[in-house]
Amino acid sequence: MLAAVFASAPVRAQDYPDRPITLISPYAAGGGNDFVARTVARGLGEVFKKTVVVENRPSAGGIVGLTHVARSRPDGYTLGMGGIGSVVLRPAFEGERSIFDAQKELQPITIIGKESPVLIVSKHLNVSSLKELVALSQKEQLTFGSPGVGSAMHLAGELFAQETGARMIHVPYKGQGNALTDVLGGQISFVFTDVSVALPYAQDDRVRLLAVAGRERSLKLPNVPTMAEAGFAKIVMENWYAIYAARGTPPALVDKISNALREAMALPQIRGPLIETSGLRPVVEGPQALDRQIVEDNARWRPIAIKARGS
């Protein structure tokens, strides 16, 4: 029976897809993550000549949506978009309490892009550099916001605190936009946020963009220095987006979807908006590279997450 099942896999891959595909976006509609999901879905639909429907299943930092993908049939018709926050950081922060293990429950397909968050500070603080922000934190306790406990932006803030000794209190919000609103109003000191969220405020006189937590400057924020250029070389976060399927998806299907995504990400009408609107660097790497990325990030971020949660 098993031999018959595996023998039929290439036939299914050859016929795939013969009906619409669902791409689960584990984030709320209208945000930067959702924009990436919908743009990639459009490209995948163009390559396959089939409809790719985006379904939003937000909650628990992306875990709810990815759990739905993990429990779906491993036939390639339910895909999900995950990232370092939902796949690595939140499970690492939750530790033994985590109910989701991406390495065991999801089939990696392809990394589709990478970006690094930018630190935005309230002008109410009257600081113009990262070193001034750290110095201020030695005099008074600062507050920083994030879109949730265990999120990429939360752990970026925790890494900042651990590497600089800054005294800070974390304030979780329901989204990046809400946290940034309070930065504008001076209710909190600063926030790490996606470049796509920061772009409209790049010329806003109410905030300052102090540094990007990447190895190189953002394509969309060329005048904002990296953390290394600002004097803190160890503060690096590379946030990535990737497409997943349920564990057990036949290898032939994985390869077909991965190759289609590579083709989709090369389309000018897909690549262009991702760069211009979200600041994402399209980086297409297959399932093996994605697996290695998860292993490497787990090794790096788990100690940081453990220290952040105080256990």
N, C-alpha and C positions, 0 to 999 in steps of 0.2 A: 504493500500500500504506500509506504514512504517513498519507494523508488518511483512509483507512478506519479506521486505528488511532485517530486523534484524534477522528474522528466517533463512535466507539463509546464514548469516555470518559464522556460525559454519561449514557449508558445504564447503564454500570457504576456510576457514582455514584448513579444513581437506585435501583439494586437493592442497593447496599451498605448494611449488611453482610448477607450471606446465610449466613454461617457464623461460628464463633467467631473472635475477634481475640486476638492475642498481644501483650502489653505487656512488653517486655524491661526488667527492672530491673537495671542494670549494677552493682549493689551486693549485698552479702551479705544473706541473709534475716534478718529480725528487727531490723534497725537503723532509724534514723529515716527514711532515704531510702526504704527498702523499705516502711515504713508509708505514706508519701506515695503511692508507686506503687500499692499495693494499694487505698488509699482512692479514688484517682482512677479506677482500673480498675473498682471497684464502681460508681462514679457513671456512667462511660461505658457500662457494661453496662446500667444502669437506663434510660438515655436510648435506647440502640439496641435494647433488649429482646433482646440477645444476650450470650452469655458472653464475658467478657474475662479471659483467663488470664494471670497474671503469671508470667514465667519469669526466674529469677535467673541472670545470667551475670556474676559479679563477677571482677575482676582488672584490674590496670594502671590503677587510678583511674577505672574506668568505660569505658576505651577498648575493652576486649574486647567488652562488651555492645553498645556503639554501633557498633562495626565490624560486628557481626552484623546490626544493623538496616540499615546502609548497603549490605550485600551481599544483602539480601533482595529479593524481588520488590516493585516499586513499586506495589502494589495495595491498600495500606492495611490489610492484615491482619497486618502485623508493624510495631508501633510501639515506640518506645523513650523512656525518660525520661532526659534529660540535664540538666546544670546547668553553672554557670560553671566548676566544677572540671574536669569531663571535657571540656567543649566548648572552653573558652578557656584556662584556667590551665595544665593539664598540657601541652597542645601548645605553649604559649608557653614554658614552662620547658624543654621538651625541644629546642626550636628546630629546627635542621636534622635532628636525629635523629628527630623525630616522624614516625610512619608514618600519622598520621590527621589529616585536614583536614575538620573538621565543616562548614565553609562550602561545600566542594566535594562532600562525600559524603552529607550529610544534608539532608532537606527540612524546614525549620521548619514546625511546625503551630501551637503555641500556648504561650505562657508561662502557667503555672498558679499560680505563687505566688512570693513573695520572702521572704527573711529575712536577718538579719545575725548573725554568730557573736558569742559572748560570751567574754570572757577570764576564765578561772578560775585562781586562784593557790593554791598550797599554803600552808596556815597555818604550815607549818614555816619559811617565809620571814619571817613576822611583819611583813607590810606590809598596809596597809588602803586604799591608794589607788594609782592609776596612777602618779602622780608619785613616790611612795615606791618603787614597783617600778623605775622608770627610774633613780632615784638609787641603788638597791641594785646595779643592773647596772653602774654606774660603778666600784663597789668590788670586785665579784666577777662572774665570768662565769656567766650563768644558762643554763638549758636549757629548751627548750619542745618539746612533742610534737605530732604531727599524725598523721592516718591514712594518710600516705604522701607521698613526694616529689612536688611539683607539685600537691598537693591544695589545695582552697580554704583549709583551715586552715593548711597550710604557708605559702602565700603571704600570708595574713593576718599570720602571725608575721613574715615577711620585711618586709612593709610597716611593721609596728610597729618593727622594728629600724632600717630605713632612715630613718624619720621621727623617731625619738627618739635614735638613736645608741646604743641599748642593746646591750651585749655579750652575745650569745646563741649557743648551739649548738642546731641542729635535731636532734631525735631522732625518726625516722620509726617508726610502728607499723603494725600490720595493721588497726587500727580505732580509732575515737574512744574506745570504751569502754576499751580497753587503755591508751591514753595517760592517760585520766582516772584509772584505777586507780593509776598511778604518781604522779600529782599528789597523790592522797589519801595515798599512802605516803611522799611526800616525795622520791621518787627523781628526779623532774624538777620544775622550778620552776612552770611554768604551761602552759596549753593554751588555744587557741581552739577552741570547740566549738559545735555546733548548740544552739539553745535547748531543743529536745526532749531532748537529752542532759543539759543543765544543770539542767532543771527539778527532778528528784528531789534535787538537791544544793543547791537554793536556800536551804534552811534547815539544811543540814548544817554543823556546827560545825568540820568538818575542812578546809573550803575557803572561799574568799571569791570572790564574783563581782564583779570590779572595774569592768567597763565593757562595753557593747555596741557593736560596730563598725558601727552604723547611723546614719542621719540622724535617726532618732527612736527613742525607747525601745521596747523589746519590749512587746507587749500582755500577755505572760505574765510579764514581769519588770519591772513598772512602777517598782520601787524601785532598779533598777540604772541608773546614768547612761550616757549615750552617751560615746564617746571625746571628742567636742567639749566636752561638759559637764565632762569630766575634764581638759580642757586640751590635747587633741590633735585638732584639727578635721580634719586631713588624713588621719587613719586611718579610712577608711570602706570597708567591703566590703558589697556587696549581693549576696547569694547568691540565685540564682533557679533554679527548676525549670521544665522545659519538655518538651513532647512532640514527638517527631520521627518522620518516616517516611523511607524510602529516597528519595534524589534521583531525580526522574523521575516521582514520584507525580502523577497528573493534577490540575490545579488544582481541578476540580470536587470531587474526593475530598478534597483538602486543605481546601477550604472547608466541606465537610460534616462532616469530623472536627472542625475548629476550632469550628464552631457547636455541635456536640454537646458538646464539652468546656466551652464557655461555659455551656451549659444544665446540665451535670453539676455544675460548680463553684458553681452557684447553689442547688443542692439543700441544704436545711438539714442533712440526714443526712450530707452530704459536707463541706460548708463548716464545720459545727460541730466535728467531730472534728479536722480539719486545724488549726483555730485552737487548740482546747483541748489537744490532745495533742502537737502538733508545734510550736506557736507560729508556724506559717506564716501569712503574710498572703496570702489568696487574691487574686491579681491576674491577670485573664484578658486577654491581649493576643495578637493574631493573628500570622500568619506574617511580615508586613512589620515589625511592631514587634520580633519576635524576631530577625529578620535585623539590624535596626538595633542591637539590644542587643549582639549578638555583635561587630559592627564597632566599637562604642564601647568595649566591654570589652577587645577586642584592643589598641586604641590605648592604653588606659590601663595595662593590666597587662603588656604585653610588655616595656616598659623595666624594670619592677620585677622581672619574672622573669629577664631577662637579667642584671641586676645581682646577683640572688640566686644564680644559678648560676656567676657569676664569669667570664662570657665574653660 
